[in-house]
């Protein structure tokens, strides 16, 4: 099941960057593994959510593609655009042929 970073931080999708930071700090402080009763797994999950939602570009991609946004498309290390196509095989084949022609 995909992670819902908004739910992890206890905020809604319209939260401001300040609200995101405030929620992260509160939860990170509460679950920090160095604190008595801290939870390292929960702390890592909170940090992961903040790494995405605290970055405007990653947040926009997450909102568009969901938790798998990093594999949904974007430039690879060579600057080429990577595509994950969710279309019928005929369309996929045609698009791939166009890409290979360039």
C-alpha positions as CSV (number, residue, x, y, z in Angstrom):
1,X,0.0,0.0,0.0
2,X,1.3,3.5,-0.9
3,X,2.3,5.8,1.9
4,X,0.2,8.9,2.5
5,X,2.8,11.5,3.5
6,X,0.0,14.0,4.4
7,X,-1.5,11.5,6.8
8,X,1.9,10.6,8.3
9,X,2.4,14.3,9.2
10,X,-1.2,14.7,10.2
11,X,-1.9,17.6,7.8
12,X,-4.2,18.1,4.8
13,X,-3.2,18.6,1.2
14,X,-3.7,22.4,1.4
15,X,-1.2,22.8,4.2
16,X,1.3,25.7,3.9
17,X,5.0,25.1,3.9
18,X,5.0,26.5,7.4
19,X,2.3,24.1,8.5
20,X,4.4,21.2,7.1
21,X,7.5,22.3,8.9
22,X,5.6,22.8,12.2
23,X,4.0,19.3,12.0
24,X,7.3,17.7,11.1
25,X,9.2,19.3,14.0
26,X,6.5,18.3,16.5
27,X,6.3,14.7,15.4
28,X,10.1,14.4,15.0
29,X,10.6,15.7,18.5
30,X,8.0,13.3,19.8
31,X,9.3,10.2,18.1
32,X,13.1,10.9,18.1
33,X,14.9,7.6,18.8
34,X,17.2,9.3,21.4
35,X,14.2,10.2,23.5
36,X,12.7,7.9,26.1
37,X,9.8,6.1,24.3
38,X,11.1,7.3,20.9
39,X,10.3,5.2,17.8
40,X,13.1,5.0,15.2
41,X,10.8,3.5,12.6
42,X,8.2,6.1,13.0
43,X,10.9,8.8,13.1
44,X,12.3,7.6,9.7
45,X,8.8,7.6,8.2
46,X,8.1,11.2,9.4
47,X,11.5,12.3,8.0
48,X,10.7,10.6,4.6
49,X,7.4,12.4,4.5
50,X,9.0,15.7,5.3
51,X,11.7,15.2,2.7
52,X,9.0,15.0,0.0
53,X,6.4,17.5,1.3
54,X,9.0,20.0,2.5
55,X,10.4,20.3,-1.1
56,X,8.1,22.2,-3.4
57,X,9.2,20.3,-6.5
58,X,8.9,16.9,-4.9
59,X,5.6,17.8,-3.3
60,X,4.2,18.8,-6.7
61,X,5.3,15.5,-8.2
62,X,4.0,13.6,-5.2
63,X,0.6,15.3,-5.6
64,X,0.5,14.5,-9.3
65,X,1.8,10.9,-9.3
66,X,1.4,9.7,-5.7
67,X,4.0,7.8,-3.6
68,X,5.6,6.3,-6.7
69,X,6.4,9.8,-8.1
70,X,10.1,9.2,-8.3
71,X,9.6,6.4,-10.9
72,X,6.8,8.1,-12.7
73,X,8.9,10.3,-14.9
74,X,11.4,13.0,-15.0
75,X,15.0,13.5,-16.1
76,X,17.5,10.7,-15.6
77,X,21.2,11.1,-14.9
78,X,21.8,12.0,-18.6
79,X,19.1,14.6,-18.7
80,X,16.8,12.5,-20.9
81,X,13.1,12.3,-19.9
82,X,12.0,8.9,-18.5
83,X,8.5,7.9,-19.0
84,X,6.3,5.3,-17.3
85,X,3.4,4.9,-19.6
86,X,0.1,3.6,-18.4
87,X,-1.6,3.1,-21.7
88,X,-2.6,0.3,-24.1
89,X,0.3,-1.6,-25.6
90,X,-0.3,-0.2,-29.1
91,X,0.0,3.3,-27.9
92,X,3.0,2.5,-25.7
93,X,4.8,0.9,-28.7
94,X,4.0,4.0,-30.9
95,X,5.3,6.4,-28.3
96,X,8.5,4.3,-27.7
97,X,9.1,4.3,-31.5
98,X,8.8,8.1,-31.6
99,X,11.2,8.4,-28.6
100,X,13.8,6.1,-30.2
101,X,13.6,8.1,-33.5
102,X,14.9,11.3,-31.8
